[in-house]
Structure formats: C-alpha cells, structure tokens
Amino acid sequence: MTLAPTLVSAHRCLTRESIEAAIALGADYVEIDVQRAADGSLVLHHDPVDVPPAELLTYDEALGLIAGRARVHLDLKFHGDEVDAVRLAVQRLGTDHLLVTTGHDDGVRAVRDWADAAGHHLMVGLSLGRGVPGFAIWQMVQVRASEIWPEVRYRHSRANIAVAHHWLARIRVARFARRHRLPLLVWTVDTPRSLAYWMRPGRAWLVTTNEPALALRLRAGRISP
C-alpha cells in the first residue's frame, strides 16, 4: 500500500512578500494568521492588535492575493464571529482550497455547524498546544490534560482534523488521530531532524513549518533525512 505524501503548510505568511514566496515555492498551503482589530477590521497578524498599522495586510487583500493560486490554511487567532471570516474565505476560495484551524472549541463548533447547514464539506481543526503564560499551576495542568486526552474537547467541538504541536502529537495526539481516523496536522516543525520524522509518509497528513523549502526537499527525497 502506497502512503500519500505529507503536505506542507508555509507557516505565518503575514506579508505580501511572504505569501508570494510560499506560492512560488510550491507549498501545499499558505498559512495566514487572522486577528480582529478593535475597529472590527480583519488583518493578518499573530498577536492581538488595537488599531491596525497601515502596513498590515488586510484579510480581504490576502484572500485576493491567494485566490486561484494556492490553498489557504486559515488560522483564526480571535474568538467570536469566526463564521463571518470563514464565510468570506469560502466565497473567495471555495471549500476545496481552504483549511481552518483555531484554538477555541466553540469557534470550531460554530464553523462546523455553519458549514453543515450551508452544505459545505469544510476541514476544520481544533488546535492543541496553546501557551499558558500567567496561568495558575492547576490551570496549566487542566489545559495540558485536556490536550493530551482531547476526546471530550473534540467531541464537543466537532473538529474533523486533529491539530497539535509536535510534542503533543508525539506524546499521544497522533495515536488519538489514528484511532478516530482523523487527518493529523502537526505544528510548528522546523528542525531538520523533526521535519525528517514528520515528513515520513503515514505520520502526519500535513506539517506546518517555517522551513517549507526544507520540508519539500525532504519529501522529494532530494536530501537524506
């Protein structure tokens, strides 16, 4: 049985230049982080923003830049109104060229429920491995336990992709995904050794990386693991 090659998502393409570079490279997905600013606008940024600086690429501009040229890995960094952002992406790209991830359980469920009601087959993943700065110890333990044993969260959110930081995937989430027959997205894999491990067919469906050129060379067998 021939296993499908592992797909590559170019991580954190937040500028016109980085989007163009990922498309030119031939990455399977271009990952964009989307935030909702205080003025209600959607912009490409990893962290929360109040008034977006003029140099930030707007969400609409990014979709226009990518539409018809590549598939989009849409990573929603805000909570609330996720469906509005996804609806626009579906209108511009179609469902076949779109993957949606977020760390918010209710956001995943809202998008999945909307997609089902609209008759869309849409890939939506609940991302595991959130940062816990400032959390009390008991909160840290609770969050990590819910990520190592994510059955309840996935059942509630209705996510149809397993999405996890690479160390969580190694600990247990990869086994969880296989058992539940969910595609596995692993993030963010950057070192040559880790990329060689996760790019091997059968270990992940998709790998998100800041080193997409290296990942693609490994997949093509042009360098040794």
N, C-alpha and C positions, 0 to 999 in steps of 0.2 A: 504493500500500500504506500503510495507516494503522498507525503505530507505537504500541505500548502506552505509556501514560503511565508516567513514572518513579515508583516507590513511595518512600515516606518512612518512615524509622525514627527515632523520637524518641530521641536519644542519652542514655544514662546516667540512666535513671529509677530512682533508688535509694531513694526515699521514697514513702510512700503519696500524698503531695500531688503529686509529680511524675508518678507513674503516673496518677492521676486527671486531671491536666491534659492529659497526652498522649492519653488516651482521649477526653476532652471535645473536644479539638482535632480529632480525627478522623485522627490519624496512622495510617498503614497498619500499622506495627509499633511496639510499645513495647519498647525495648531495656533489658534488665536485665543488670548485671554480677554474676556469681555467684562467690563465694570460699568455700573450705572452711576454717573456722577450726581452730585447734589442737585444740579439743574435738570435732571431727568434724562440727559443725553447718554447714549451708549458709546463707550470709547474702548479702544484697545489699551489695556493696562493691567498689570498683575495685581497691584495693590489698590485699596480704595482711594478715590480722588474726590475732591470737593468741586472746585471749578476747573474743568479740564484745560490744561495749557493748549495754546493754539497748535503746537507741533504734534499733539497726539492724533493718531489716525482714528477717525470715527468708525463705528461698526459698519455703517452703511457703505462708507468708502472701501473698507476692507472686503466686504462681500462683493462689491462691484469689481474690485481688483482681481478676485479669485474666481468668480463665476465663469464656468465654461472652460477653466484652465486646470483646476485641481480639485481634490476633495478637501473638505474643511473639517478639522477637529475643533469643535466649538466648546471651549472650557469656560463655563459661566462662573464668575467669581462673586457675583452678587446673589442675594436671596430675595425673592418676591418678583413677580411679573416675568418669571423665566419663559413662560409660554409666549409672551409678546416677542421676545428676542428670537426664539426658535421658529415661530410662525414666519417672521421676516426671512430667516435663513432658508426655510423650506420654499418660500415663494421665489427666492433668488437662485437657489441651487438645486432644489429637488431633494428628495429623501435619499436617493442613491449616492449622493455626493456629500453626505452630512453625517457626522458623528457628534453626539452631545454628551458632555460629562459635567458633573457638578458634585460638590461635597455635601449638598443639602438633600436629605432624604425626601422632604416634602416637595422640593423642587423637581426631583426626578419623577415622583409620582404624578405631579401636575402635568409635566410634559408628556408622560406616557399616557395618561388619561386623555389628554387633548388629542394626541396622535391617534389613539384608538377611535375616538369619536369622529375624527376627521377622515378616517380610513387610510392613515399613513402607516407604513411599516418603517419605524424610525429606531435607530440604535441609540439607546440612552443608558449611560453608566453612572453608578454611584461610586465616587472616588474615595478610597480608603487610604489613610496615612496623613491626616491633617496635622498641622502644627499645633502644639498645646502650650505656647508660652503664657505664663501668668496663671495657669490652671492650678488649683489645689491638687495635692497628691491623689486624693480619692477620685477627683475628676479625670486626671490623667489615666488612672487605672481603668476607670469606667470606659473612657473613649477607646483605649487600646484593646480592651476586652471585646468591645463591640466591633472592632475591626478584625481581630484575629478569629472571632466566631461571628461572622456577619449575617448568619442565616435570617435572624429576625429583621434586621435592617433591610435586607434585600427583599424579603417577602413583603414588607410594608411599602417599600419604595417602588416595587415592580420593575426594578432595573433589569435590563436584558443583556447587559455586558458587565463582567466583573472587572473593576478598575482598582489597581493597588500600587502603592510604592513598592519598588523592587524587593525591599527586605521583608515587607508583609507578604508579598507574593511567595517568596521562598519559604517563609515560616509555615503558611497554611492556605493562603488565598488561592494559590494555583491548584491545590487539591480540591478546594471548595468549588472552583470554576469547573474542573473536570467532572466532578461528581454531579453537578447541576447542569452540565452541558452548556455552559455559558462561555462565549468568547472572552479571552483574558487580555486586557490592556495593562501593560506594566510601565510605570513611570518612575523617575526620570533616570534612564540608564545611560551613563556617559563613559565609564572606564572601558578600555579595550577588553579586559577580562570579563566584566559583567555583560558587555554587549555580545561577546562571543557566546556566552552562556544563553542569553535570552533570544538571540537571533537564530539559534538552532531550531529547525522546524519541529513543531509539536509542543514547544514550551510556552509560547505566547501567540496570540493572534496578531497583536500589534504592540510595538515598542515605541514609547515617546523618548526622544533623545535630543540633547544639544549638539550631538555629533552625528547628524544624519548621513554625512558623506562616508564616515567610517562604517556605520551600520549597513549602508548599501553595498560597500565594498565587501564586507563580511558575507552578506547574503549572496553576492555574486561569486564568492569563492576566489576573489582576486587577492586576498591576503589570508594568511593562516591564522586560525583562532589563537 
